[in-house]
Amino acid sequence: MINELDSVVLTTDVPELGLASGDIGTVVMVHDRGAAFEVEFVALDGETIGVATLTSSQVRSVREGEIAHARQGAA
């Protein structure tokens, strides 16, 4: 179960925000018992990239043993 303030991983691209599958965000609100989520995405320098409303099929929980990977965001 995904809860508020959990880190989640995108499973699809969100091109309108320059996000790619595998990017990590933080859940800031859970809708309809987990049917959808408001997820904030932040660059490593602390700048907010955006907040997206995503369905449960567009995100997943972080798995044990995963590590983050840095990439250049959209300008």
PyMOL Python script that loads the backbone (N, CA, C, O; Angstrom):
from pymol import cmd

cmd.read_pdbstr("""\
ATOM      1  N   MET A   1       0.834  -1.183   0.000  1.00  0.00           N
ATOM      2  CA  MET A   1       0.000   0.000   0.000  1.00  0.00           C
ATOM      3  C   MET A   1       0.876   1.243   0.000  1.00  0.00           C
ATOM      4  O   MET A   1       1.843   1.323   0.757  1.00  0.00           O
ATOM      5  N   ILE A   2       0.545   2.199  -0.835  1.00  0.00           N
ATOM      6  CA  ILE A   2       1.274   3.463  -0.928  1.00  0.00           C
ATOM      7  C   ILE A   2       0.555   4.502  -0.084  1.00  0.00           C
ATOM      8  O   ILE A   2      -0.660   4.672  -0.187  1.00  0.00           O
ATOM      9  N   ASN A   3       1.321   5.197   0.756  1.00  0.00           N
ATOM     10  CA  ASN A   3       0.777   6.200   1.665  1.00  0.00           C
ATOM     11  C   ASN A   3       1.387   7.573   1.400  1.00  0.00           C
ATOM     12  O   ASN A   3       2.383   7.694   0.687  1.00  0.00           O
ATOM     13  N   GLU A   4       0.778   8.604   1.983  1.00  0.00           N
ATOM     14  CA  GLU A   4       1.343   9.952   1.900  1.00  0.00           C
ATOM     15  C   GLU A   4       2.772   9.943   2.434  1.00  0.00           C
ATOM     16  O   GLU A   4       3.081   9.272   3.418  1.00  0.00           O
ATOM     17  N   LEU A   5       3.620  10.692   1.771  1.00  0.00           N
ATOM     18  CA  LEU A   5       5.042  10.875   2.063  1.00  0.00           C
ATOM     19  C   LEU A   5       5.916   9.692   1.661  1.00  0.00           C
ATOM     20  O   LEU A   5       7.126   9.721   1.889  1.00  0.00           O
ATOM     21  N   ASP A   6       5.329   8.649   1.066  1.00  0.00           N
ATOM     22  CA  ASP A   6       6.127   7.547   0.530  1.00  0.00           C
ATOM     23  C   ASP A   6       6.823   7.996  -0.750  1.00  0.00           C
ATOM     24  O   ASP A   6       6.281   8.794  -1.514  1.00  0.00           O
ATOM     25  N   SER A   7       8.013   7.483  -0.974  1.00  0.00           N
ATOM     26  CA  SER A   7       8.662   7.636  -2.270  1.00  0.00           C
ATOM     27  C   SER A   7       8.065   6.612  -3.212  1.00  0.00           C
ATOM     28  O   SER A   7       7.806   5.472  -2.827  1.00  0.00           O
ATOM     29  N   VAL A   8       7.845   7.031  -4.463  1.00  0.00           N
ATOM     30  CA  VAL A   8       7.318   6.127  -5.486  1.00  0.00           C
ATOM     31  C   VAL A   8       8.147   6.273  -6.751  1.00  0.00           C
ATOM     32  O   VAL A   8       8.845   7.268  -6.948  1.00  0.00           O
ATOM     33  N   VAL A   9       8.053   5.258  -7.606  1.00  0.00           N
ATOM     34  CA  VAL A   9       8.793   5.226  -8.862  1.00  0.00           C
ATOM     35  C   VAL A   9       7.790   5.290 -10.001  1.00  0.00           C
ATOM     36  O   VAL A   9       6.807   4.550 -10.007  1.00  0.00           O
ATOM     37  N   LEU A  10       8.031   6.171 -10.968  1.00  0.00           N
ATOM     38  CA  LEU A  10       7.180   6.246 -12.151  1.00  0.00           C
ATOM     39  C   LEU A  10       7.331   4.977 -12.991  1.00  0.00           C
ATOM     40  O   LEU A  10       8.437   4.466 -13.166  1.00  0.00           O
ATOM     41  N   THR A  11       6.222   4.483 -13.501  1.00  0.00           N
ATOM     42  CA  THR A  11       6.263   3.326 -14.393  1.00  0.00           C
ATOM     43  C   THR A  11       5.983   3.728 -15.836  1.00  0.00           C
ATOM     44  O   THR A  11       6.060   2.893 -16.737  1.00  0.00           O
ATOM     45  N   THR A  12       5.659   4.998 -16.064  1.00  0.00           N
ATOM     46  CA  THR A  12       5.411   5.536 -17.407  1.00  0.00           C
ATOM     47  C   THR A  12       6.063   6.906 -17.513  1.00  0.00           C
ATOM     48  O   THR A  12       6.336   7.548 -16.499  1.00  0.00           O
ATOM     49  N   ASP A  13       6.312   7.351 -18.727  1.00  0.00           N
ATOM     50  CA  ASP A  13       6.806   8.713 -18.944  1.00  0.00           C
ATOM     51  C   ASP A  13       5.664   9.709 -18.734  1.00  0.00           C
ATOM     52  O   ASP A  13       4.499   9.402 -18.990  1.00  0.00           O
ATOM     53  N   VAL A  14       6.022  10.907 -18.263  1.00  0.00           N
ATOM     54  CA  VAL A  14       5.081  12.028 -18.160  1.00  0.00           C
ATOM     55  C   VAL A  14       5.748  13.182 -18.906  1.00  0.00           C
ATOM     56  O   VAL A  14       6.346  14.061 -18.286  1.00  0.00           O
ATOM     57  N   PRO A  15       5.646  13.180 -20.239  1.00  0.00           N
ATOM     58  CA  PRO A  15       6.402  14.139 -21.045  1.00  0.00           C
ATOM     59  C   PRO A  15       6.071  15.601 -20.773  1.00  0.00           C
ATOM     60  O   PRO A  15       6.941  16.459 -20.920  1.00  0.00           O
ATOM     61  N   GLU A  16       4.842  15.904 -20.381  1.00  0.00           N
ATOM     62  CA  GLU A  16       4.488  17.301 -20.129  1.00  0.00           C
ATOM     63  C   GLU A  16       5.260  17.904 -18.958  1.00  0.00           C
ATOM     64  O   GLU A  16       5.345  19.126 -18.842  1.00  0.00           O
ATOM     65  N   LEU A  17       5.820  17.069 -18.094  1.00  0.00           N
ATOM     66  CA  LEU A  17       6.662  17.544 -16.989  1.00  0.00           C
ATOM     67  C   LEU A  17       8.129  17.182 -17.197  1.00  0.00           C
ATOM     68  O   LEU A  17       8.970  17.493 -16.354  1.00  0.00           O
ATOM     69  N   GLY A  18       8.440  16.530 -18.308  1.00  0.00           N
ATOM     70  CA  GLY A  18       9.817  16.110 -18.562  1.00  0.00           C
ATOM     71  C   GLY A  18      10.241  14.939 -17.709  1.00  0.00           C
ATOM     72  O   GLY A  18      11.432  14.752 -17.460  1.00  0.00           O
ATOM     73  N   LEU A  19       9.277  14.138 -17.250  1.00  0.00           N
ATOM     74  CA  LEU A  19       9.574  12.996 -16.391  1.00  0.00           C
ATOM     75  C   LEU A  19       9.637  11.704 -17.198  1.00  0.00           C
ATOM     76  O   LEU A  19       8.937  11.549 -18.198  1.00  0.00           O
ATOM     77  N   ALA A  20      10.482  10.784 -16.754  1.00  0.00           N
ATOM     78  CA  ALA A  20      10.658   9.513 -17.444  1.00  0.00           C
ATOM     79  C   ALA A  20      10.406   8.358 -16.480  1.00  0.00           C
ATOM     80  O   ALA A  20      10.583   8.478 -15.268  1.00  0.00           O
ATOM     81  N   SER A  21       9.995   7.253 -17.052  1.00  0.00           N
ATOM     82  CA  SER A  21       9.817   6.034 -16.268  1.00  0.00           C
ATOM     83  C   SER A  21      11.087   5.790 -15.450  1.00  0.00           C
ATOM     84  O   SER A  21      12.196   5.877 -15.976  1.00  0.00           O
ATOM     85  N   GLY A  22      10.920   5.488 -14.184  1.00  0.00           N
ATOM     86  CA  GLY A  22      12.058   5.291 -13.289  1.00  0.00           C
ATOM     87  C   GLY A  22      12.343   6.485 -12.401  1.00  0.00           C
ATOM     88  O   GLY A  22      13.048   6.349 -11.401  1.00  0.00           O
ATOM     89  N   ASP A  23      11.808   7.669 -12.743  1.00  0.00           N
ATOM     90  CA  ASP A  23      11.999   8.836 -11.880  1.00  0.00           C
ATOM     91  C   ASP A  23      11.287   8.617 -10.546  1.00  0.00           C
ATOM     92  O   ASP A  23      10.292   7.897 -10.464  1.00  0.00           O
ATOM     93  N   ILE A  24      11.817   9.249  -9.513  1.00  0.00           N
ATOM     94  CA  ILE A  24      11.317   9.062  -8.146  1.00  0.00           C
ATOM     95  C   ILE A  24      10.616  10.332  -7.682  1.00  0.00           C
ATOM     96  O   ILE A  24      11.121  11.437  -7.877  1.00  0.00           O
ATOM     97  N   GLY A  25       9.445  10.163  -7.066  1.00  0.00           N
ATOM     98  CA  GLY A  25       8.698  11.280  -6.513  1.00  0.00           C
ATOM     99  C   GLY A  25       8.207  10.947  -5.120  1.00  0.00           C
ATOM    100  O   GLY A  25       8.395   9.835  -4.626  1.00  0.00           O
ATOM    101  N   THR A  26       7.572  11.930  -4.492  1.00  0.00           N
ATOM    102  CA  THR A  26       7.018  11.767  -3.154  1.00  0.00           C
ATOM    103  C   THR A  26       5.513  11.973  -3.197  1.00  0.00           C
ATOM    104  O   THR A  26       5.033  12.967  -3.743  1.00  0.00           O
ATOM    105  N   VAL A  27       4.779  11.047  -2.630  1.00  0.00           N
ATOM    106  CA  VAL A  27       3.319  11.153  -2.588  1.00  0.00           C
ATOM    107  C   VAL A  27       2.939  12.246  -1.590  1.00  0.00           C
ATOM    108  O   VAL A  27       3.331  12.198  -0.424  1.00  0.00           O
ATOM    109  N   VAL A  28       2.169  13.233  -2.061  1.00  0.00           N
ATOM    110  CA  VAL A  28       1.720  14.303  -1.180  1.00  0.00           C
ATOM    111  C   VAL A  28       0.231  14.192  -0.871  1.00  0.00           C
ATOM    112  O   VAL A  28      -0.265  14.861   0.035  1.00  0.00           O
ATOM    113  N   MET A  29      -0.485  13.349  -1.620  1.00  0.00           N
ATOM    114  CA  MET A  29      -1.907  13.113  -1.338  1.00  0.00           C
ATOM    115  C   MET A  29      -2.322  11.794  -1.984  1.00  0.00           C
ATOM    116  O   MET A  29      -1.903  11.465  -3.094  1.00  0.00           O
ATOM    117  N   VAL A  30      -3.153  11.053  -1.263  1.00  0.00           N
ATOM    118  CA  VAL A  30      -3.719   9.804  -1.773  1.00  0.00           C
ATOM    119  C   VAL A  30      -5.185  10.048  -2.086  1.00  0.00           C
ATOM    120  O   VAL A  30      -5.918  10.583  -1.254  1.00  0.00           O
ATOM    121  N   HIS A  31      -5.618   9.662  -3.278  1.00  0.00           N
ATOM    122  CA  HIS A  31      -7.010   9.824  -3.701  1.00  0.00           C
ATOM    123  C   HIS A  31      -7.714   8.471  -3.739  1.00  0.00           C
ATOM    124  O   HIS A  31      -7.132   7.462  -4.137  1.00  0.00           O
ATOM    125  N   ASP A  32      -8.960   8.469  -3.322  1.00  0.00           N
ATOM    126  CA  ASP A  32      -9.845   7.316  -3.482  1.00  0.00           C
ATOM    127  C   ASP A  32      -9.193   6.007  -3.052  1.00  0.00           C
ATOM    128  O   ASP A  32      -9.190   5.022  -3.790  1.00  0.00           O
ATOM    129  N   ARG A  33      -8.642   6.020  -1.842  1.00  0.00           N
ATOM    130  CA  ARG A  33      -8.034   4.825  -1.236  1.00  0.00           C
ATOM    131  C   ARG A  33      -6.939   4.195  -2.090  1.00  0.00           C
ATOM    132  O   ARG A  33      -6.793   2.973  -2.118  1.00  0.00           O
ATOM    133  N   GLY A  34      -6.182   5.019  -2.776  1.00  0.00           N
ATOM    134  CA  GLY A  34      -5.043   4.524  -3.544  1.00  0.00           C
ATOM    135  C   GLY A  34      -5.307   4.330  -5.024  1.00  0.00           C
ATOM    136  O   GLY A  34      -4.475   3.754  -5.725  1.00  0.00           O
ATOM    137  N   ALA A  35      -6.450   4.797  -5.516  1.00  0.00           N
ATOM    138  CA  ALA A  35      -6.714   4.710  -6.958  1.00  0.00           C
ATOM    139  C   ALA A  35      -5.851   5.705  -7.732  1.00  0.00           C
ATOM    140  O   ALA A  35      -5.519   5.474  -8.895  1.00  0.00           O
ATOM    141  N   ALA A  36      -5.491   6.809  -7.083  1.00  0.00           N
ATOM    142  CA  ALA A  36      -4.653   7.832  -7.707  1.00  0.00           C
ATOM    143  C   ALA A  36      -3.880   8.566  -6.613  1.00  0.00           C
ATOM    144  O   ALA A  36      -4.195   8.473  -5.426  1.00  0.00           O
ATOM    145  N   PHE A  37      -2.861   9.296  -7.054  1.00  0.00           N
ATOM    146  CA  PHE A  37      -1.972   9.985  -6.117  1.00  0.00           C
ATOM    147  C   PHE A  37      -1.545  11.328  -6.690  1.00  0.00           C
ATOM    148  O   PHE A  37      -1.403  11.479  -7.904  1.00  0.00           O
ATOM    149  N   GLU A  38      -1.340  12.301  -5.810  1.00  0.00           N
ATOM    150  CA  GLU A  38      -0.637  13.530  -6.164  1.00  0.00           C
ATOM    151  C   GLU A  38       0.816  13.262  -5.795  1.00  0.00           C
ATOM    152  O   GLU A  38       1.121  12.942  -4.646  1.00  0.00           O
ATOM    153  N   VAL A  39       1.709  13.393  -6.770  1.00  0.00           N
ATOM    154  CA  VAL A  39       3.115  13.074  -6.541  1.00  0.00           C
ATOM    155  C   VAL A  39       3.961  14.281  -6.918  1.00  0.00           C
ATOM    156  O   VAL A  39       3.833  14.826  -8.014  1.00  0.00           O
ATOM    157  N   GLU A  40       4.824  14.688  -6.002  1.00  0.00           N
ATOM    158  CA  GLU A  40       5.738  15.801  -6.253  1.00  0.00           C
ATOM    159  C   GLU A  40       7.088  15.246  -6.695  1.00  0.00           C
ATOM    160  O   GLU A  40       7.618  14.307  -6.102  1.00  0.00           O
ATOM    161  N   PHE A  41       7.632  15.851  -7.751  1.00  0.00           N
ATOM    162  CA  PHE A  41       8.940  15.472  -8.264  1.00  0.00           C
ATOM    163  C   PHE A  41       9.880  16.645  -8.063  1.00  0.00           C
ATOM    164  O   PHE A  41       9.561  17.778  -8.426  1.00  0.00           O
ATOM    165  N   VAL A  42      11.037  16.370  -7.485  1.00  0.00           N
ATOM    166  CA  VAL A  42      11.998  17.404  -7.114  1.00  0.00           C
ATOM    167  C   VAL A  42      13.363  17.030  -7.680  1.00  0.00           C
ATOM    168  O   VAL A  42      13.790  15.881  -7.571  1.00  0.00           O
ATOM    169  N   ALA A  43      14.052  18.002  -8.285  1.00  0.00           N
ATOM    170  CA  ALA A  43      15.425  17.790  -8.755  1.00  0.00           C
ATOM    171  C   ALA A  43      16.351  17.651  -7.553  1.00  0.00           C
ATOM    172  O   ALA A  43      15.998  18.049  -6.442  1.00  0.00           O
ATOM    173  N   LEU A  44      17.518  17.095  -7.771  1.00  0.00           N
ATOM    174  CA  LEU A  44      18.457  16.888  -6.671  1.00  0.00           C
ATOM    175  C   LEU A  44      18.936  18.192  -6.041  1.00  0.00           C
ATOM    176  O   LEU A  44      19.436  18.186  -4.916  1.00  0.00           O
ATOM    177  N   ASP A  45      18.789  19.318  -6.758  1.00  0.00           N
ATOM    178  CA  ASP A  45      19.164  20.611  -6.177  1.00  0.00           C
ATOM    179  C   ASP A  45      18.041  21.222  -5.342  1.00  0.00           C
ATOM    180  O   ASP A  45      18.182  22.332  -4.828  1.00  0.00           O
ATOM    181  N   GLY A  46      16.915  20.493  -5.203  1.00  0.00           N
ATOM    182  CA  GLY A  46      15.808  20.956  -4.377  1.00  0.00           C
ATOM    183  C   GLY A  46      14.718  21.680  -5.128  1.00  0.00           C
ATOM    184  O   GLY A  46      13.684  22.007  -4.544  1.00  0.00           O
ATOM    185  N   GLU A  47      14.919  21.941  -6.415  1.00  0.00           N
ATOM    186  CA  GLU A  47      13.928  22.650  -7.225  1.00  0.00           C
ATOM    187  C   GLU A  47      12.776  21.713  -7.583  1.00  0.00           C
ATOM    188  O   GLU A  47      12.999  20.615  -8.092  1.00  0.00           O
ATOM    189  N   THR A  48      11.553  22.150  -7.317  1.00  0.00           N
ATOM    190  CA  THR A  48      10.387  21.338  -7.669  1.00  0.00           C
ATOM    191  C   THR A  48      10.212  21.328  -9.181  1.00  0.00           C
ATOM    192  O   THR A  48      10.147  22.383  -9.814  1.00  0.00           O
ATOM    193  N   ILE A  49      10.136  20.148  -9.748  1.00  0.00           N
ATOM    194  CA  ILE A  49       9.906  19.990 -11.183  1.00  0.00           C
ATOM    195  C   ILE A  49       8.423  20.106 -11.467  1.00  0.00           C
ATOM    196  O   ILE A  49       8.018  20.737 -12.444  1.00  0.00           O
ATOM    197  N   GLY A  50       7.608  19.497 -10.612  1.00  0.00           N
ATOM    198  CA  GLY A  50       6.171  19.571 -10.786  1.00  0.00           C
ATOM    199  C   GLY A  50       5.447  18.596  -9.889  1.00  0.00           C
ATOM    200  O   GLY A  50       6.044  17.726  -9.255  1.00  0.00           O
ATOM    201  N   VAL A  51       4.138  18.773  -9.858  1.00  0.00           N
ATOM    202  CA  VAL A  51       3.254  17.869  -9.121  1.00  0.00           C
ATOM    203  C   VAL A  51       2.290  17.282 -10.138  1.00  0.00           C
ATOM    204  O   VAL A  51       1.680  18.011 -10.919  1.00  0.00           O
ATOM    205  N   ALA A  52       2.158  15.976 -10.126  1.00  0.00           N
ATOM    206  CA  ALA A  52       1.312  15.299 -11.104  1.00  0.00           C
ATOM    207  C   ALA A  52       0.285  14.424 -10.392  1.00  0.00           C
ATOM    208  O   ALA A  52       0.570  13.815  -9.361  1.00  0.00           O
ATOM    209  N   THR A  53      -0.910  14.378 -10.964  1.00  0.00           N
ATOM    210  CA  THR A  53      -1.926  13.429 -10.514  1.00  0.00           C
ATOM    211  C   THR A  53      -1.734  12.167 -11.339  1.00  0.00           C
ATOM    212  O   THR A  53      -1.852  12.192 -12.564  1.00  0.00           O
ATOM    213  N   LEU A  54      -1.438  11.073 -10.669  1.00  0.00           N
ATOM    214  CA  LEU A  54      -1.101   9.821 -11.342  1.00  0.00           C
ATOM    215  C   LEU A  54      -1.963   8.683 -10.826  1.00  0.00           C
ATOM    216  O   LEU A  54      -2.298   8.634  -9.642  1.00  0.00           O
ATOM    217  N   THR A  55      -2.319   7.776 -11.710  1.00  0.00           N
ATOM    218  CA  THR A  55      -3.091   6.605 -11.306  1.00  0.00           C
ATOM    219  C   THR A  55      -2.169   5.574 -10.678  1.00  0.00           C
ATOM    220  O   THR A  55      -0.947   5.661 -10.794  1.00  0.00           O
ATOM    221  N   SER A  56      -2.760   4.611 -10.022  1.00  0.00           N
ATOM    222  CA  SER A  56      -1.965   3.571  -9.366  1.00  0.00           C
ATOM    223  C   SER A  56      -1.157   2.752 -10.370  1.00  0.00           C
ATOM    224  O   SER A  56      -0.164   2.131  -9.992  1.00  0.00           O
ATOM    225  N   SER A  57      -1.559   2.736 -11.636  1.00  0.00           N
ATOM    226  CA  SER A  57      -0.796   1.995 -12.643  1.00  0.00           C
ATOM    227  C   SER A  57       0.409   2.786 -13.157  1.00  0.00           C
ATOM    228  O   SER A  57       1.245   2.233 -13.871  1.00  0.00           O
ATOM    229  N   GLN A  58       0.510   4.064 -12.805  1.00  0.00           N
ATOM    230  CA  GLN A  58       1.614   4.893 -13.267  1.00  0.00           C
ATOM    231  C   GLN A  58       2.758   5.004 -12.266  1.00  0.00           C
ATOM    232  O   GLN A  58       3.814   5.552 -12.584  1.00  0.00           O
ATOM    233  N   VAL A  59       2.550   4.486 -11.059  1.00  0.00           N
ATOM    234  CA  VAL A  59       3.587   4.515 -10.026  1.00  0.00           C
ATOM    235  C   VAL A  59       3.636   3.172  -9.312  1.00  0.00           C
ATOM    236  O   VAL A  59       2.689   2.386  -9.338  1.00  0.00           O
ATOM    237  N   ARG A  60       4.765   2.944  -8.684  1.00  0.00           N
ATOM    238  CA  ARG A  60       4.911   1.748  -7.852  1.00  0.00           C
ATOM    239  C   ARG A  60       5.752   2.102  -6.639  1.00  0.00           C
ATOM    240  O   ARG A  60       6.439   3.124  -6.615  1.00  0.00           O
ATOM    241  N   SER A  61       5.688   1.249  -5.641  1.00  0.00           N
ATOM    242  CA  SER A  61       6.510   1.439  -4.449  1.00  0.00           C
ATOM    243  C   SER A  61       7.977   1.192  -4.781  1.00  0.00           C
ATOM    244  O   SER A  61       8.301   0.478  -5.730  1.00  0.00           O
ATOM    245  N   VAL A  62       8.847   1.789  -3.994  1.00  0.00           N
ATOM    246  CA  VAL A  62      10.279   1.533  -4.104  1.00  0.00           C
ATOM    247  C   VAL A  62      10.529   0.100  -3.624  1.00  0.00           C
ATOM    248  O   VAL A  62       9.967  -0.336  -2.620  1.00  0.00           O
ATOM    249  N   ARG A  63      11.365  -0.610  -4.342  1.00  0.00           N
ATOM    250  CA  ARG A  63      11.675  -2.006  -3.999  1.00  0.00           C
ATOM    251  C   ARG A  63      12.979  -2.095  -3.218  1.00  0.00           C
ATOM    252  O   ARG A  63      13.875  -1.268  -3.386  1.00  0.00           O
ATOM    253  N   GLU A  64      13.072  -3.086  -2.381  1.00  0.00           N
ATOM    254  CA  GLU A  64      14.275  -3.308  -1.579  1.00  0.00           C
ATOM    255  C   GLU A  64      15.491  -3.458  -2.491  1.00  0.00           C
ATOM    256  O   GLU A  64      15.446  -4.173  -3.492  1.00  0.00           O
ATOM    257  N   GLY A  65      16.560  -2.785  -2.135  1.00  0.00           N
ATOM    258  CA  GLY A  65      17.812  -2.905  -2.858  1.00  0.00           C
ATOM    259  C   GLY A  65      17.967  -1.964  -4.040  1.00  0.00           C
ATOM    260  O   GLY A  65      19.029  -1.938  -4.662  1.00  0.00           O
ATOM    261  N   GLU A  66      16.916  -1.174  -4.375  1.00  0.00           N
ATOM    262  CA  GLU A  66      17.043  -0.245  -5.495  1.00  0.00           C
ATOM    263  C   GLU A  66      17.904   0.951  -5.105  1.00  0.00           C
ATOM    264  O   GLU A  66      17.930   1.365  -3.945  1.00  0.00           O
ATOM    265  N   ILE A  67      18.610   1.500  -6.096  1.00  0.00           N
ATOM    266  CA  ILE A  67      19.382   2.716  -5.869  1.00  0.00           C
ATOM    267  C   ILE A  67      18.952   3.781  -6.863  1.00  0.00           C
ATOM    268  O   ILE A  67      18.523   3.467  -7.973  1.00  0.00           O
ATOM    269  N   ALA A  68      19.067   5.037  -6.466  1.00  0.00           N
ATOM    270  CA  ALA A  68      18.695   6.148  -7.340  1.00  0.00           C
ATOM    271  C   ALA A  68      19.776   6.369  -8.388  1.00  0.00           C
ATOM    272  O   ALA A  68      20.938   6.019  -8.181  1.00  0.00           O
ATOM    273  N   HIS A  69      19.385   6.949  -9.511  1.00  0.00           N
ATOM    274  CA  HIS A  69      20.296   7.241 -10.610  1.00  0.00           C
ATOM    275  C   HIS A  69      20.014   8.660 -11.081  1.00  0.00           C
ATOM    276  O   HIS A  69      18.861   9.002 -11.344  1.00  0.00           O
ATOM    277  N   ALA A  70      21.033   9.484 -11.192  1.00  0.00           N
ATOM    278  CA  ALA A  70      20.857  10.875 -11.614  1.00  0.00           C
ATOM    279  C   ALA A  70      20.824  10.983 -13.135  1.00  0.00           C
ATOM    280  O   ALA A  70      21.547  10.271 -13.832  1.00  0.00           O
ATOM    281  N   ARG A  71      19.970  11.887 -13.647  1.00  0.00           N
ATOM    282  CA  ARG A  71      19.917  12.199 -15.079  1.00  0.00           C
ATOM    283  C   ARG A  71      19.587  13.676 -15.207  1.00  0.00           C
ATOM    284  O   ARG A  71      19.032  14.279 -14.288  1.00  0.00           O
ATOM    285  N   GLN A  72      19.925  14.248 -16.334  1.00  0.00           N
ATOM    286  CA  GLN A  72      19.621  15.657 -16.581  1.00  0.00           C
ATOM    287  C   GLN A  72      18.143  15.805 -16.907  1.00  0.00           C
ATOM    288  O   GLN A  72      17.628  15.102 -17.777  1.00  0.00           O
ATOM    289  N   GLY A  73      17.461  16.702 -16.226  1.00  0.00           N
ATOM    290  CA  GLY A  73      16.061  16.957 -16.474  1.00  0.00           C
ATOM    291  C   GLY A  73      15.863  17.861 -17.686  1.00  0.00           C
ATOM    292  O   GLY A  73      16.816  18.393 -18.255  1.00  0.00           O
ATOM    293  N   ALA A  74      14.600  18.018 -18.059  1.00  0.00           N
ATOM    294  CA  ALA A  74      14.264  18.913 -19.165  1.00  0.00           C
ATOM    295  C   ALA A  74      14.564  20.348 -18.753  1.00  0.00           C
ATOM    296  O   ALA A  74      14.406  20.711 -17.587  1.00  0.00           O
ATOM    297  N   ALA A  75      14.985  21.140 -19.682  1.00  0.00           N
ATOM    298  CA  ALA A  75      15.333  22.544 -19.375  1.00  0.00           C
ATOM    299  C   ALA A  75      14.102  23.395 -19.234  1.00  0.00           C
ATOM    300  O   ALA A  75      14.207  24.594 -18.977  1.00  0.00           O
TER     301      ALA A  75
END
""", "prot")
cmd.dss("prot")
cmd.show_as("cartoon", "prot")
cmd.util.cbc("prot")
cmd.orient("prot")
